[in-house]
């Protein structure tokens, strides 16, 4: 049973009641979303706006309660996204808030669905760009929720910049750029080098704990750095992008890589970069007092203070200096 207490007694919601409420909310949201998809230029009636707004608001506020009774989260996310773009402030606002709650609860489904929306040239440009801006909104409001889905988010956003699909790239250049900027600002496990247009992301054991470096000019994977065994929470290019430093707290390990950004070494290394130094660090307990594990990991930072030296801030807030050679 699920319960909410208040006043002199407790309101008890059985699983059956929660299921029934969820089904009602879904029906209202799906009906409104489907009508927007099939007749985007036909306005919903004032009554439909009020009912749909209330359903979306309740879905968002109680998503933790309804979640287990939602069998197709991806479709719900899609409907909420479409409703968040409607030109009715009350409904759009409620749908947007519910969309972010769904994204916080099911980040992989959220990224997958927003990617499908963004890459679908059959939909309106506003819907495609809105999907990327929804990712930006989730990053800014609930950054810790996207940590596990970050590599997928990066891959989808960069795919939107594919020069072999000029119509897609042109329509999504601004929102895709904004999304990548938001990732760099909020996650130490991604890094961008402006001059070379390289974008790197550290991954988890789910994707072999590699570092993937993309070339934004071609929207392709340019390097794959393999050597870590656990989740990589911080990466950073040196000023010339010839070196990259990476850190994994679960391994208590810092690595330096030669990326071969130009010249002979590029051809010699192929797509694989070379680890030139591994630094074993003291094991520390995470999370520190007063922080969640995600909050602690988001505090990791690597900052280059010279072409071959970095400062590393670990989960406990302590900073140390390390040389690449």
C-alpha positions as CSV (number, residue, x, y, z in Angstrom):
1,X,0.0,0.0,0.0
2,X,1.0,3.6,-0.6
3,X,0.0,6.2,2.0
4,X,0.0,10.0,2.6
5,X,-0.6,11.2,6.1
6,X,-2.1,14.5,7.1
7,X,-4.5,16.0,9.6
8,X,-6.1,13.6,12.0
9,X,-5.9,10.6,9.8
10,X,-4.1,8.9,6.9
11,X,-5.3,8.5,3.4
12,X,-4.5,5.0,2.2
13,X,-4.1,4.3,-1.5
14,X,-4.2,0.7,-2.5
15,X,-2.2,-0.5,-5.5
16,X,-5.5,-1.1,-7.3
17,X,-6.6,2.5,-6.7
18,X,-3.2,3.9,-7.8
19,X,-3.4,1.8,-10.9
20,X,-6.9,3.1,-11.7
21,X,-5.9,6.7,-11.2
22,X,-2.8,6.2,-13.4
23,X,-4.9,4.7,-16.1
24,X,-7.3,7.7,-16.1
25,X,-4.5,10.2,-16.2
26,X,-2.8,8.3,-19.1
27,X,-6.0,8.2,-21.1
28,X,-6.5,12.0,-20.8
29,X,-2.9,12.7,-21.7
30,X,-2.8,10.2,-24.6
31,X,-6.1,11.4,-26.0
32,X,-4.9,15.1,-26.0
33,X,-1.5,14.2,-27.3
34,X,-2.9,12.1,-30.1
35,X,-5.2,14.8,-31.2
36,X,-2.3,17.2,-31.3
37,X,-0.3,14.8,-33.5
38,X,-3.1,14.1,-36.0
39,X,-4.5,17.7,-36.1
40,X,-1.7,20.0,-34.9
41,X,-3.5,23.1,-36.3
42,X,-6.8,22.3,-34.6
43,X,-7.1,23.9,-31.2
44,X,-8.2,21.8,-28.2
45,X,-11.4,23.0,-26.6
46,X,-11.2,25.1,-23.4
47,X,-12.6,22.1,-21.4
48,X,-10.0,19.8,-23.0
49,X,-7.3,22.3,-22.0
50,X,-8.4,22.4,-18.4
51,X,-8.8,18.6,-18.0
52,X,-5.5,17.9,-19.9
53,X,-3.6,20.5,-17.8
54,X,-4.9,18.9,-14.5
55,X,-4.0,15.4,-15.7
56,X,-0.5,16.5,-16.7
57,X,0.0,18.4,-13.4
58,X,-1.0,15.3,-11.4
59,X,1.1,13.0,-13.5
60,X,4.2,15.2,-12.8
61,X,3.6,15.8,-9.1
62,X,2.9,12.1,-8.4
63,X,5.1,10.5,-11.0
64,X,7.0,8.5,-8.3
65,X,3.7,7.0,-7.3
66,X,2.3,6.3,-10.8
67,X,5.6,5.1,-12.4
68,X,5.2,1.4,-11.6
69,X,1.8,1.4,-13.3
70,X,3.0,3.1,-16.5
71,X,3.8,0.2,-18.9
72,X,5.0,2.4,-21.8
73,X,7.1,5.3,-20.4
74,X,8.5,6.1,-23.9
75,X,5.1,6.8,-25.4
76,X,4.0,8.9,-22.3
77,X,7.2,11.0,-22.7
78,X,6.4,11.5,-26.4
79,X,2.9,12.7,-25.6
80,X,4.0,15.0,-22.8
81,X,6.7,16.5,-25.2
82,X,4.1,17.2,-27.8
83,X,1.7,18.8,-25.3
84,X,4.6,20.9,-23.9
85,X,4.8,22.6,-27.2
86,X,1.1,23.6,-27.5
87,X,0.3,27.3,-27.6
88,X,-1.7,27.2,-24.3
89,X,0.5,28.2,-21.4
90,X,-1.3,26.3,-18.7
91,X,-1.2,23.0,-20.5
92,X,2.3,23.5,-22.0
93,X,3.7,24.3,-18.5
94,X,2.0,21.3,-16.8
95,X,3.2,19.0,-19.6
96,X,6.7,20.3,-19.5
97,X,6.9,19.8,-15.7
98,X,5.6,16.3,-16.0
99,X,8.0,15.6,-18.9
100,X,11.0,16.6,-16.7
101,X,9.6,14.4,-13.8
102,X,9.4,11.5,-16.2
103,X,12.9,12.2,-17.4
104,X,14.2,12.3,-13.9
105,X,12.6,8.9,-13.1
106,X,13.4,7.2,-16.5
107,X,16.4,9.0,-18.0
108,X,17.3,6.4,-20.5
109,X,13.7,6.3,-21.9
110,X,13.7,10.1,-21.9
111,X,16.9,10.4,-23.9
112,X,15.9,7.6,-26.3
113,X,12.5,9.2,-26.9
114,X,13.9,12.8,-27.2
115,X,16.5,11.4,-29.7
116,X,13.7,9.8,-31.8
117,X,11.8,13.1,-31.8
118,X,14.9,15.2,-32.7
119,X,16.0,12.9,-35.5
120,X,12.6,12.4,-37.1
121,X,12.6,14.7,-40.2
122,X,8.9,13.9,-40.7
123,X,7.9,16.0,-37.6
124,X,7.8,19.8,-37.4
125,X,11.1,21.6,-36.8
126,X,9.7,23.0,-33.6
127,X,9.1,19.5,-32.3
128,X,12.6,18.4,-33.2
129,X,14.4,21.4,-31.7
130,X,12.0,21.2,-28.7
131,X,13.3,17.7,-27.9
132,X,16.8,18.9,-27.6
133,X,15.8,21.9,-25.5
134,X,13.9,19.4,-23.3
135,X,17.2,17.6,-22.7
136,X,18.8,21.0,-21.8
137,X,16.0,21.6,-19.3
138,X,16.5,18.2,-17.7
139,X,20.3,18.8,-17.5
140,X,19.8,22.1,-15.7
141,X,17.0,21.0,-13.3
142,X,18.0,17.4,-12.5
143,X,21.7,17.0,-13.5
144,X,22.3,13.9,-11.4
145,X,19.5,12.0,-13.1
146,X,21.2,11.9,-16.4
147,X,24.6,10.6,-15.3
148,X,24.0,7.1,-16.4
149,X,22.4,8.1,-19.7
150,X,25.1,10.7,-20.5
151,X,27.0,8.7,-23.2
152,X,23.7,8.1,-25.0
153,X,22.7,11.7,-24.8
154,X,26.0,12.8,-26.3
155,X,25.7,10.3,-29.1
156,X,22.2,11.5,-30.0
157,X,23.0,15.2,-29.8
158,X,26.1,14.8,-32.0
159,X,24.2,12.8,-34.5
160,X,22.0,15.8,-35.0
161,X,25.0,17.6,-36.3
162,X,25.8,15.1,-39.1
163,X,27.0,17.0,-42.1
164,X,25.8,14.2,-44.4
165,X,22.2,15.2,-43.4
166,X,22.4,19.0,-44.1
167,X,18.7,19.7,-43.6
168,X,18.8,18.0,-40.2
169,X,22.0,19.8,-39.2
170,X,20.7,23.2,-40.2
171,X,17.4,22.8,-38.3
172,X,19.1,21.6,-35.1
173,X,22.4,23.4,-35.1
174,X,21.3,26.0,-32.4
175,X,19.6,23.5,-30.0
176,X,22.3,20.9,-30.5
177,X,25.0,23.4,-29.7
178,X,23.0,24.6,-26.6
179,X,22.7,21.0,-25.5
180,X,26.4,20.2,-25.8
181,X,27.2,23.5,-24.0
182,X,24.8,22.5,-21.1
183,X,26.5,19.1,-20.8
184,X,30.0,20.7,-20.6
185,X,28.8,23.2,-18.0
186,X,27.1,20.5,-15.8
187,X,29.1,17.3,-16.1
188,X,32.9,16.8,-15.4
189,X,32.7,13.6,-17.5
190,X,32.5,15.5,-20.7
191,X,34.9,18.0,-22.2
192,X,35.1,20.1,-25.4
193,X,38.2,21.6,-27.2
194,X,37.1,24.6,-29.3
195,X,39.9,24.8,-31.8
196,X,40.0,21.1,-32.8
197,X,36.2,20.7,-32.4
198,X,36.8,17.5,-30.3
199,X,34.2,16.5,-27.8
200,X,34.9,13.7,-25.3
201,X,32.7,11.7,-22.9
202,X,33.7,9.2,-20.2
203,X,31.5,6.2,-19.9
204,X,30.5,3.4,-17.5
205,X,31.0,-0.3,-17.4
206,X,27.7,-0.6,-19.2
207,X,29.6,0.7,-22.3
208,X,33.0,-0.8,-21.4
209,X,34.3,2.2,-19.4
210,X,35.9,3.8,-22.5
211,X,36.4,7.4,-23.4
212,X,34.8,8.3,-26.7
213,X,36.2,11.4,-28.5
214,X,34.0,12.8,-31.3
215,X,34.9,15.1,-34.1
216,X,32.1,17.6,-34.3
217,X,33.0,18.7,-37.8
218,X,32.1,15.2,-39.1
219,X,29.9,14.1,-36.2
220,X,31.8,10.8,-36.0
221,X,33.8,8.9,-33.4
222,X,37.4,10.1,-33.7
223,X,39.1,8.2,-30.8
224,X,38.2,5.5,-28.4
225,X,40.4,5.4,-25.3
226,X,40.2,2.0,-23.5
227,X,41.9,1.2,-20.2
228,X,39.6,2.1,-17.4
229,X,37.6,-0.7,-15.7
230,X,35.0,1.4,-13.8
231,X,32.9,4.5,-14.3
232,X,34.8,7.6,-15.5
233,X,33.6,10.7,-13.8
234,X,36.0,13.4,-15.1
235,X,37.8,14.0,-18.4
236,X,39.6,17.1,-19.8
237,X,41.7,18.0,-22.8
238,X,45.0,19.9,-22.4
239,X,45.1,23.3,-24.2
240,X,46.4,21.8,-27.4
241,X,44.2,18.7,-27.3
242,X,47.3,16.5,-27.6
243,X,46.7,15.0,-24.1
244,X,43.5,14.1,-22.2
245,X,43.3,13.3,-18.5
246,X,40.6,11.0,-17.1
247,X,39.6,10.0,-13.6
248,X,37.7,7.1,-12.1
249,X,36.8,7.2,-8.4
250,X,35.8,3.5,-8.2
251,X,39.3,2.6,-9.4
252,X,41.0,5.5,-7.4
253,X,42.8,6.0,-10.6
254,X,43.9,8.9,-12.9
255,X,45.1,8.3,-16.4
256,X,46.8,10.5,-19.0
257,X,46.3,9.8,-22.7
258,X,48.1,10.9,-25.9
259,X,45.3,11.6,-28.3
260,X,47.5,12.4,-31.3
261,X,45.4,15.3,-32.4
262,X,47.6,16.1,-35.4
263,X,50.5,14.9,-37.5
264,X,52.1,11.5,-37.8
265,X,50.7,10.2,-34.4
266,X,47.2,10.5,-35.7
267,X,47.8,8.0,-38.5
268,X,49.9,5.8,-36.3
269,X,47.3,5.4,-33.5
270,X,44.3,5.0,-35.7
271,X,41.1,5.3,-33.7
272,X,42.8,4.0,-30.5
273,X,44.5,6.6,-28.2
274,X,47.5,5.7,-26.1
275,X,47.6,5.7,-22.3
276,X,51.0,7.2,-21.3
277,X,50.6,7.3,-17.5
278,X,48.4,5.8,-14.8
279,X,48.4,7.3,-11.3
280,X,47.0,5.2,-8.4
281,X,45.4,7.3,-5.8
282,X,44.3,6.7,-2.2
283,X,40.9,5.2,-1.8
284,X,38.3,7.6,-0.3
285,X,34.8,6.9,1.0
286,X,31.9,8.3,-1.0
287,X,29.7,10.1,-0.6
288,X,31.1,12.6,1.9
289,X,28.8,13.6,4.7
290,X,25.8,15.5,3.6
291,X,26.0,14.6,-0.1
292,X,24.5,11.9,-2.3
293,X,26.9,9.8,-4.4
294,X,25.8,11.6,-7.6
295,X,26.3,15.0,-6.0
296,X,29.8,14.0,-4.9
297,X,30.7,12.7,-8.3
298,X,29.5,15.9,-10.0
299,X,32.1,17.7,-7.9
300,X,35.0,16.0,-9.6
301,X,37.1,18.3,-11.7
302,X,40.2,18.1,-13.8
303,X,41.8,21.5,-14.7
304,X,45.0,21.8,-16.8
305,X,47.4,24.3,-15.3
306,X,50.1,23.8,-17.9
307,X,50.4,21.7,-21.1
308,X,51.4,18.6,-19.1
309,X,50.1,19.2,-15.5
310,X,46.6,19.1,-14.0
311,X,44.8,19.8,-10.8
312,X,42.3,17.1,-9.8
313,X,39.5,17.7,-7.4
314,X,38.1,14.5,-5.9
315,X,34.8,13.7,-4.3
316,X,36.0,14.8,-0.8
317,X,36.8,18.2,-2.2
318,X,40.6,17.8,-1.8
319,X,42.8,19.0,-4.7
320,X,46.1,17.5,-5.9
321,X,48.5,18.2,-8.8
322,X,49.7,15.5,-11.2
323,X,52.1,15.6,-14.2
324,X,51.4,13.8,-17.5
325,X,54.9,12.4,-17.8
